[in-house]
Amino acid sequence: MLMNYTAKYTKINTGYMGQLIELPEVITEGKDIEDCRQMLQDALCEMVLAYRQLNKALISTEILFPVS
């Protein structure tokens, strides 16, 4: 299943920090925005593999339908 994620980039002293909004534990840094984007893709792939090994759902229904 192919999904789209929203990336948030922040300029920092060493380049850029990137984080996925839907998966805030996927966070990384890069020397420029393109490097940061590639690092985010790699971090997401690693997160998917880790979740699969743990038999854990990648996105919980609480993210999609927050409990109020």
C-alpha positions as CSV (number, residue, x, y, z in Angstrom):
1,M,0.0,0.0,0.0
2,L,1.4,3.3,-1.1
3,M,0.7,6.3,1.3
4,N,1.6,9.9,1.2
5,Y,3.0,11.7,4.3
6,T,3.3,15.3,5.1
7,A,6.9,16.5,5.9
8,K,7.7,19.5,8.0
9,Y,11.1,21.1,7.4
10,T,12.8,23.5,9.8
11,K,16.0,25.4,9.1
12,I,18.6,24.8,11.7
13,N,22.2,25.8,12.2
14,T,23.6,22.7,10.5
15,G,21.1,22.6,7.6
16,Y,17.5,21.3,7.9
17,M,15.5,19.1,10.3
18,G,12.7,17.1,8.8
19,Q,9.8,15.3,10.5
20,L,6.7,13.4,9.2
21,I,3.5,14.9,10.6
22,E,1.7,11.6,10.6
23,L,4.6,9.7,12.2
24,P,6.4,12.2,14.5
25,E,8.9,9.6,15.5
26,V,10.3,9.8,12.0
27,I,12.7,12.7,12.3
28,T,16.1,13.4,10.8
29,E,18.5,16.1,9.7
30,G,20.3,16.9,6.5
31,K,22.8,19.5,5.2
32,D,20.3,20.8,2.7
33,I,16.6,20.3,2.1
34,E,17.2,17.6,-0.6
35,D,19.5,15.7,1.7
36,C,16.9,16.0,4.5
37,R,14.2,14.7,2.2
38,Q,16.3,11.7,1.3
39,M,17.1,11.0,4.9
40,L,13.4,11.2,5.8
41,Q,12.6,8.6,3.1
42,D,15.3,6.3,4.5
43,A,14.1,6.8,8.1
44,L,10.5,6.0,7.0
45,C,11.7,2.8,5.3
46,E,13.5,1.8,8.5
47,M,10.4,2.6,10.6
48,V,8.2,0.5,8.3
49,L,10.6,-2.5,8.7
50,A,10.8,-2.1,12.4
51,Y,7.0,-1.9,12.7
52,R,6.7,-5.0,10.5
53,Q,9.1,-6.9,12.7
54,L,7.1,-6.0,15.8
55,N,3.8,-6.8,14.1
56,K,2.7,-3.3,14.8
57,A,0.3,-1.2,12.7
58,L,2.1,1.7,11.0
59,I,-0.7,4.2,11.6
60,S,-3.2,3.8,14.4
61,T,-6.8,4.7,14.0
62,E,-6.3,7.3,16.7
63,I,-4.1,9.3,14.3
64,L,-6.9,9.1,11.6
65,F,-9.7,9.6,14.1
66,P,-8.5,11.4,17.2
67,V,-10.2,10.6,20.5
68,S,-11.7,13.8,21.9
